[in-house]
Amino acid sequence: MRLLERNGWILERIQGSHHIFIKDGKAVRISVPVHGNRPLKIGLQSHLIKLAELPKE
């Protein structure tokens, strides 16, 4: 979530355990599940990075 915020994504709302991010000029919304301190699975993490158009570094 910090990576999204550093790249211009804004937390629009929290719905249950999901944080919904938006960015001006983008039609997509990104939903990040937050379940305690459990990390995101690699596949979901890769998908979110691709949606946000972030470098894979």
Chimera marker file (.cmm) of the C-alpha trace (Angstrom):
<marker_set name="trace">
<marker id="1" x="0.000" y="0.000" z="0.000" r="1" g="1" b="0" radius="0.5"/>
<marker id="2" x="2.897" y="2.347" z="0.723" r="1" g="1" b="0" radius="0.5"/>
<marker id="3" x="4.273" y="1.656" z="-2.745" r="1" g="1" b="0" radius="0.5"/>
<marker id="4" x="0.949" y="2.662" z="-4.315" r="1" g="1" b="0" radius="0.5"/>
<marker id="5" x="0.752" y="5.848" z="-2.256" r="1" g="1" b="0" radius="0.5"/>
<marker id="6" x="4.336" y="6.798" z="-3.178" r="1" g="1" b="0" radius="0.5"/>
<marker id="7" x="3.366" y="6.501" z="-6.848" r="1" g="1" b="0" radius="0.5"/>
<marker id="8" x="0.356" y="8.817" z="-6.722" r="1" g="1" b="0" radius="0.5"/>
<marker id="9" x="-2.439" y="6.390" z="-5.815" r="1" g="1" b="0" radius="0.5"/>
<marker id="10" x="-4.925" y="7.722" z="-3.253" r="1" g="1" b="0" radius="0.5"/>
<marker id="11" x="-6.863" y="5.687" z="-0.706" r="1" g="1" b="0" radius="0.5"/>
<marker id="12" x="-10.473" y="6.305" z="-1.742" r="1" g="1" b="0" radius="0.5"/>
<marker id="13" x="-12.212" y="4.163" z="0.848" r="1" g="1" b="0" radius="0.5"/>
<marker id="14" x="-11.971" y="1.088" z="3.035" r="1" g="1" b="0" radius="0.5"/>
<marker id="15" x="-14.651" y="-1.509" z="2.494" r="1" g="1" b="0" radius="0.5"/>
<marker id="16" x="-14.417" y="-4.333" z="4.983" r="1" g="1" b="0" radius="0.5"/>
<marker id="17" x="-10.867" y="-5.664" z="4.840" r="1" g="1" b="0" radius="0.5"/>
<marker id="18" x="-10.117" y="-4.176" z="1.408" r="1" g="1" b="0" radius="0.5"/>
<marker id="19" x="-8.471" y="-0.817" z="0.762" r="1" g="1" b="0" radius="0.5"/>
<marker id="20" x="-9.612" y="0.741" z="-2.514" r="1" g="1" b="0" radius="0.5"/>
<marker id="21" x="-7.099" y="3.002" z="-4.304" r="1" g="1" b="0" radius="0.5"/>
<marker id="22" x="-7.705" y="5.395" z="-7.215" r="1" g="1" b="0" radius="0.5"/>
<marker id="23" x="-5.472" y="7.630" z="-9.326" r="1" g="1" b="0" radius="0.5"/>
<marker id="24" x="-6.346" y="10.649" z="-11.446" r="1" g="1" b="0" radius="0.5"/>
<marker id="25" x="-6.329" y="9.819" z="-15.138" r="1" g="1" b="0" radius="0.5"/>
<marker id="26" x="-6.740" y="6.073" z="-14.572" r="1" g="1" b="0" radius="0.5"/>
<marker id="27" x="-9.979" y="4.172" z="-15.160" r="1" g="1" b="0" radius="0.5"/>
<marker id="28" x="-8.919" y="1.285" z="-12.928" r="1" g="1" b="0" radius="0.5"/>
<marker id="29" x="-9.422" y="0.983" z="-9.176" r="1" g="1" b="0" radius="0.5"/>
<marker id="30" x="-7.084" y="-1.194" z="-7.166" r="1" g="1" b="0" radius="0.5"/>
<marker id="31" x="-8.422" y="-3.247" z="-4.281" r="1" g="1" b="0" radius="0.5"/>
<marker id="32" x="-5.803" y="-4.414" z="-1.770" r="1" g="1" b="0" radius="0.5"/>
<marker id="33" x="-6.901" y="-7.019" z="0.795" r="1" g="1" b="0" radius="0.5"/>
<marker id="34" x="-5.601" y="-6.338" z="4.300" r="1" g="1" b="0" radius="0.5"/>
<marker id="35" x="-5.766" y="-9.329" z="6.623" r="1" g="1" b="0" radius="0.5"/>
<marker id="36" x="-3.712" y="-8.514" z="9.678" r="1" g="1" b="0" radius="0.5"/>
<marker id="37" x="0.021" y="-8.779" z="9.122" r="1" g="1" b="0" radius="0.5"/>
<marker id="38" x="-0.210" y="-11.507" z="6.473" r="1" g="1" b="0" radius="0.5"/>
<marker id="39" x="1.712" y="-10.624" z="3.300" r="1" g="1" b="0" radius="0.5"/>
<marker id="40" x="0.087" y="-10.677" z="-0.124" r="1" g="1" b="0" radius="0.5"/>
<marker id="41" x="0.608" y="-13.800" z="-2.191" r="1" g="1" b="0" radius="0.5"/>
<marker id="42" x="3.089" y="-13.443" z="-5.046" r="1" g="1" b="0" radius="0.5"/>
<marker id="43" x="0.474" y="-13.826" z="-7.815" r="1" g="1" b="0" radius="0.5"/>
<marker id="44" x="-1.815" y="-11.153" z="-6.366" r="1" g="1" b="0" radius="0.5"/>
<marker id="45" x="1.122" y="-8.864" z="-5.717" r="1" g="1" b="0" radius="0.5"/>
<marker id="46" x="2.270" y="-9.202" z="-9.345" r="1" g="1" b="0" radius="0.5"/>
<marker id="47" x="-1.263" y="-8.543" z="-10.609" r="1" g="1" b="0" radius="0.5"/>
<marker id="48" x="-1.613" y="-5.370" z="-8.524" r="1" g="1" b="0" radius="0.5"/>
<marker id="49" x="1.786" y="-4.098" z="-9.694" r="1" g="1" b="0" radius="0.5"/>
<marker id="50" x="0.732" y="-4.695" z="-13.300" r="1" g="1" b="0" radius="0.5"/>
<marker id="51" x="-2.596" y="-2.879" z="-12.792" r="1" g="1" b="0" radius="0.5"/>
<marker id="52" x="-0.837" y="0.091" z="-11.179" r="1" g="1" b="0" radius="0.5"/>
<marker id="53" x="1.723" y="0.149" z="-14.007" r="1" g="1" b="0" radius="0.5"/>
<marker id="54" x="4.614" y="0.120" z="-11.542" r="1" g="1" b="0" radius="0.5"/>
<marker id="55" x="8.103" y="-1.169" z="-12.312" r="1" g="1" b="0" radius="0.5"/>
<marker id="56" x="8.631" y="-4.758" z="-11.118" r="1" g="1" b="0" radius="0.5"/>
<marker id="57" x="11.610" y="-3.760" z="-8.981" r="1" g="1" b="0" radius="0.5"/>
<link id1="1" id2="2" r="1" g="1" b="0" radius="0.2"/>
<link id1="2" id2="3" r="1" g="1" b="0" radius="0.2"/>
<link id1="3" id2="4" r="1" g="1" b="0" radius="0.2"/>
<link id1="4" id2="5" r="1" g="1" b="0" radius="0.2"/>
<link id1="5" id2="6" r="1" g="1" b="0" radius="0.2"/>
<link id1="6" id2="7" r="1" g="1" b="0" radius="0.2"/>
<link id1="7" id2="8" r="1" g="1" b="0" radius="0.2"/>
<link id1="8" id2="9" r="1" g="1" b="0" radius="0.2"/>
<link id1="9" id2="10" r="1" g="1" b="0" radius="0.2"/>
<link id1="10" id2="11" r="1" g="1" b="0" radius="0.2"/>
<link id1="11" id2="12" r="1" g="1" b="0" radius="0.2"/>
<link id1="12" id2="13" r="1" g="1" b="0" radius="0.2"/>
<link id1="13" id2="14" r="1" g="1" b="0" radius="0.2"/>
<link id1="14" id2="15" r="1" g="1" b="0" radius="0.2"/>
<link id1="15" id2="16" r="1" g="1" b="0" radius="0.2"/>
<link id1="16" id2="17" r="1" g="1" b="0" radius="0.2"/>
<link id1="17" id2="18" r="1" g="1" b="0" radius="0.2"/>
<link id1="18" id2="19" r="1" g="1" b="0" radius="0.2"/>
<link id1="19" id2="20" r="1" g="1" b="0" radius="0.2"/>
<link id1="20" id2="21" r="1" g="1" b="0" radius="0.2"/>
<link id1="21" id2="22" r="1" g="1" b="0" radius="0.2"/>
<link id1="22" id2="23" r="1" g="1" b="0" radius="0.2"/>
<link id1="23" id2="24" r="1" g="1" b="0" radius="0.2"/>
<link id1="24" id2="25" r="1" g="1" b="0" radius="0.2"/>
<link id1="25" id2="26" r="1" g="1" b="0" radius="0.2"/>
<link id1="26" id2="27" r="1" g="1" b="0" radius="0.2"/>
<link id1="27" id2="28" r="1" g="1" b="0" radius="0.2"/>
<link id1="28" id2="29" r="1" g="1" b="0" radius="0.2"/>
<link id1="29" id2="30" r="1" g="1" b="0" radius="0.2"/>
<link id1="30" id2="31" r="1" g="1" b="0" radius="0.2"/>
<link id1="31" id2="32" r="1" g="1" b="0" radius="0.2"/>
<link id1="32" id2="33" r="1" g="1" b="0" radius="0.2"/>
<link id1="33" id2="34" r="1" g="1" b="0" radius="0.2"/>
<link id1="34" id2="35" r="1" g="1" b="0" radius="0.2"/>
<link id1="35" id2="36" r="1" g="1" b="0" radius="0.2"/>
<link id1="36" id2="37" r="1" g="1" b="0" radius="0.2"/>
<link id1="37" id2="38" r="1" g="1" b="0" radius="0.2"/>
<link id1="38" id2="39" r="1" g="1" b="0" radius="0.2"/>
<link id1="39" id2="40" r="1" g="1" b="0" radius="0.2"/>
<link id1="40" id2="41" r="1" g="1" b="0" radius="0.2"/>
<link id1="41" id2="42" r="1" g="1" b="0" radius="0.2"/>
<link id1="42" id2="43" r="1" g="1" b="0" radius="0.2"/>
<link id1="43" id2="44" r="1" g="1" b="0" radius="0.2"/>
<link id1="44" id2="45" r="1" g="1" b="0" radius="0.2"/>
<link id1="45" id2="46" r="1" g="1" b="0" radius="0.2"/>
<link id1="46" id2="47" r="1" g="1" b="0" radius="0.2"/>
<link id1="47" id2="48" r="1" g="1" b="0" radius="0.2"/>
<link id1="48" id2="49" r="1" g="1" b="0" radius="0.2"/>
<link id1="49" id2="50" r="1" g="1" b="0" radius="0.2"/>
<link id1="50" id2="51" r="1" g="1" b="0" radius="0.2"/>
<link id1="51" id2="52" r="1" g="1" b="0" radius="0.2"/>
<link id1="52" id2="53" r="1" g="1" b="0" radius="0.2"/>
<link id1="53" id2="54" r="1" g="1" b="0" radius="0.2"/>
<link id1="54" id2="55" r="1" g="1" b="0" radius="0.2"/>
<link id1="55" id2="56" r="1" g="1" b="0" radius="0.2"/>
<link id1="56" id2="57" r="1" g="1" b="0" radius="0.2"/>
</marker_set>
